[in-house]
Amino acid sequence: MNAVGEMPKIGRKVQRLRQAYKMSLDDLAAKSGVSKSVLSQIERDQNNPTLSTIWRICRALNITVEEIVREETDPRVFDVVTDQSTPVIHSEDGKCTLRILGPITTVNWLQWYEVFVEPGGALESEQHDFGTLENLTVLEGQLTIETGEDFGRVEAGETIRYPADRPHTIVNPGPGRARAFMVVVLGRPVR
């Protein structure tokens, strides 16, 4: 619990959300109007941002200020999110869509998404923190996953678990659109 009057640490939340949206620091800086150096300091909790700065970052990440500063131990467990309020990420080529289903309160250790990949679409990801594990359950179609030298193919009804602490790619080789749920259990950065 923070001392009275002390601003909650938001760095890890900002970093995880930025990464969940597949944004670089440059992307977030351009979208929020907050300099890259200030964003980097905020993500490392080396900067005590003003409310105005937090608001601009939240607007760029499509979340509320209340969500970013809320303590991780928030006891609310009953929360309905409408379809229109669910944040969505689209790949540059438009062939991959991720709906962010997880709440902001778990973004530092657990994230989950509904994933849609059109035929020929590829969702390429950089490595996440050491020990990160992705769990992908295919609901429709088929997907292939490559992590380093490892390769796996999953069809509707199957689940694949793989390390995501190295670059990895999800591809739809099939003739139709694939739909899946992905749960990401985050590891910790190596210091």
C-alpha positions as CSV (number, residue, x, y, z in Angstrom):
1,M,0.0,0.0,0.0
2,N,1.3,3.5,-0.9
3,A,1.8,6.1,1.8
4,V,-1.0,8.8,1.8
5,G,-0.3,11.3,-0.9
6,E,2.2,9.1,-2.7
7,M,1.5,8.4,-6.4
8,P,1.2,4.7,-7.2
9,K,3.9,3.2,-9.4
10,I,2.6,2.8,-12.9
11,G,5.8,2.0,-14.9
12,R,5.3,-1.8,-15.3
13,K,1.6,-1.3,-16.2
14,V,2.5,1.3,-18.9
15,Q,5.2,-1.0,-20.3
16,R,3.0,-4.1,-20.3
17,L,0.2,-2.2,-22.0
18,R,2.5,-0.7,-24.6
19,Q,3.9,-4.1,-25.4
20,A,0.4,-5.7,-25.5
21,Y,-0.5,-3.1,-28.1
22,K,2.8,-4.0,-30.0
23,M,3.9,-0.3,-29.6
24,S,7.5,0.9,-29.4
25,L,8.4,3.8,-27.1
26,D,8.6,5.9,-30.3
27,D,5.0,4.8,-31.2
28,L,3.7,5.7,-27.7
29,A,5.5,9.0,-27.7
30,A,4.0,9.9,-31.1
31,K,0.5,8.9,-30.0
32,S,0.6,10.5,-26.5
33,G,2.7,13.6,-27.1
34,V,5.0,12.5,-24.2
35,S,8.7,12.4,-25.1
36,K,10.4,9.0,-25.5
37,S,12.9,9.8,-22.7
38,V,10.1,10.7,-20.2
39,L,8.1,7.5,-21.2
40,S,11.3,5.5,-20.6
41,Q,11.8,7.0,-17.2
42,I,8.1,6.4,-16.3
43,E,8.3,2.8,-17.3
44,R,11.3,2.4,-15.0
45,D,9.5,4.3,-12.2
46,Q,12.2,6.9,-12.3
47,N,9.8,9.8,-13.0
48,N,6.8,11.0,-11.0
49,P,4.5,12.0,-13.9
50,T,2.0,14.8,-13.7
51,L,-1.7,14.0,-13.9
52,S,-1.7,15.6,-17.4
53,T,1.1,13.3,-18.5
54,I,-0.7,10.2,-17.1
55,W,-3.9,11.3,-18.9
56,R,-2.1,11.6,-22.2
57,I,-0.5,8.2,-21.8
58,C,-3.9,6.6,-20.8
59,R,-5.6,8.2,-23.8
60,A,-3.0,6.8,-26.1
61,L,-3.4,3.3,-24.5
62,N,-7.2,3.5,-24.5
63,I,-7.6,3.1,-20.7
64,T,-8.8,5.4,-18.0
65,V,-6.6,7.2,-15.4
66,E,-8.4,5.3,-12.7
67,E,-7.4,1.9,-14.3
68,I,-3.7,2.8,-14.5
69,V,-3.4,4.1,-10.9
70,R,-5.7,1.5,-9.3
71,E,-3.8,-0.7,-6.8
72,E,-3.2,-4.3,-7.9
73,T,-5.1,-5.6,-4.9
74,D,-8.4,-4.0,-6.0
75,P,-11.1,-6.3,-4.6
76,R,-13.6,-5.8,-7.4
77,V,-14.3,-9.1,-9.1
78,F,-17.6,-8.4,-10.9
79,D,-17.0,-6.2,-13.9
80,V,-18.9,-6.4,-17.2
81,V,-17.0,-5.1,-20.3
82,T,-19.1,-4.4,-23.4
83,D,-17.9,-5.6,-26.8
84,Q,-17.5,-1.9,-27.8
85,S,-15.3,-1.2,-24.8
86,T,-12.9,-4.1,-25.4
87,P,-9.6,-2.7,-26.7
88,V,-8.5,-4.1,-30.1
89,I,-5.1,-4.3,-31.8
90,H,-4.8,-4.8,-35.5
91,S,-1.6,-5.8,-37.4
92,E,-0.3,-3.4,-40.0
93,D,-1.4,-5.6,-42.8
94,G,-4.9,-6.0,-41.2
95,K,-4.7,-9.9,-41.2
96,C,-4.3,-10.2,-37.4
97,T,-6.6,-8.9,-34.7
98,L,-6.2,-9.2,-31.0
99,R,-9.0,-8.3,-28.6
100,I,-7.6,-7.6,-25.1
101,L,-9.8,-9.5,-22.7
102,G,-7.7,-9.3,-19.5
103,P,-8.1,-6.5,-17.0
104,I,-5.5,-3.8,-16.4
105,T,-5.0,-5.2,-12.8
106,T,-3.4,-8.4,-14.1
107,V,-1.3,-6.9,-17.0
108,N,1.9,-7.4,-15.0
109,W,1.6,-11.1,-14.7
110,L,-1.3,-12.4,-16.8
111,Q,-2.8,-11.3,-20.1
112,W,-5.4,-12.9,-22.3
113,Y,-6.7,-12.2,-25.8
114,E,-9.1,-13.4,-28.4
115,V,-7.0,-13.8,-31.6
116,F,-8.2,-13.7,-35.2
117,V,-5.8,-14.5,-38.0
118,E,-6.8,-14.4,-41.7
119,P,-5.3,-16.9,-44.2
120,G,-1.7,-16.1,-44.7
121,G,-1.6,-13.8,-41.7
122,A,1.4,-13.9,-39.3
123,L,1.5,-12.4,-35.8
124,E,5.2,-11.8,-35.1
125,S,6.3,-11.1,-31.5
126,E,9.6,-10.0,-30.0
127,Q,10.8,-12.0,-27.0
128,H,9.0,-11.3,-23.7
129,D,10.5,-11.3,-20.2
130,F,12.4,-14.5,-19.2
131,G,10.1,-17.3,-18.2
132,T,7.0,-16.0,-20.1
133,L,4.7,-18.8,-21.3
134,E,2.0,-18.4,-24.0
135,N,-1.0,-20.8,-24.1
136,L,-2.9,-20.8,-27.4
137,T,-6.2,-22.7,-27.8
138,V,-7.5,-22.8,-31.3
139,L,-11.3,-22.5,-31.6
140,E,-11.7,-22.3,-35.4
141,G,-9.2,-23.1,-38.2
142,Q,-5.6,-24.0,-37.7
143,L,-2.4,-22.1,-36.6
144,T,1.3,-22.9,-36.7
145,I,3.7,-21.5,-34.0
146,E,7.4,-21.0,-34.4
147,T,9.7,-20.2,-31.4
148,G,13.3,-20.4,-32.3
149,E,13.9,-23.8,-33.8
150,D,10.6,-25.3,-32.4
151,F,7.5,-25.6,-34.5
152,G,4.0,-26.7,-33.7
153,R,0.7,-27.0,-35.6
154,V,-2.7,-26.8,-33.8
155,E,-6.2,-27.3,-35.0
156,A,-9.6,-26.4,-33.6
157,G,-10.0,-27.9,-30.1
158,E,-6.2,-28.2,-29.5
159,T,-4.0,-26.1,-27.2
160,I,-0.3,-25.4,-27.5
161,R,2.0,-24.1,-24.8
162,Y,5.3,-22.5,-25.7
163,P,8.0,-20.3,-24.3
164,A,7.6,-16.7,-25.3
165,D,10.9,-15.4,-24.0
166,R,12.4,-15.6,-27.5
167,P,11.0,-14.3,-30.8
168,H,7.9,-16.2,-31.9
169,T,5.4,-16.2,-34.7
170,I,1.8,-17.4,-35.1
171,V,0.8,-18.1,-38.7
172,N,-2.5,-19.1,-40.3
173,P,-1.6,-21.5,-43.1
174,G,-5.2,-22.6,-43.7
175,P,-7.8,-21.7,-46.2
176,G,-10.1,-20.0,-43.7
177,R,-9.9,-17.5,-40.8
178,A,-8.5,-18.9,-37.5
179,R,-9.8,-17.9,-34.1
180,A,-8.1,-18.6,-30.8
181,F,-7.7,-17.6,-27.2
182,M,-4.3,-16.8,-26.0
183,V,-3.3,-16.6,-22.3
184,V,0.1,-15.2,-21.5
185,V,1.7,-15.9,-18.2
186,L,4.5,-13.3,-17.8
187,G,7.9,-14.1,-16.5
188,R,10.2,-11.5,-14.8
189,P,12.9,-9.4,-16.4
190,V,16.4,-10.7,-15.9
191,R,18.4,-8.1,-13.9
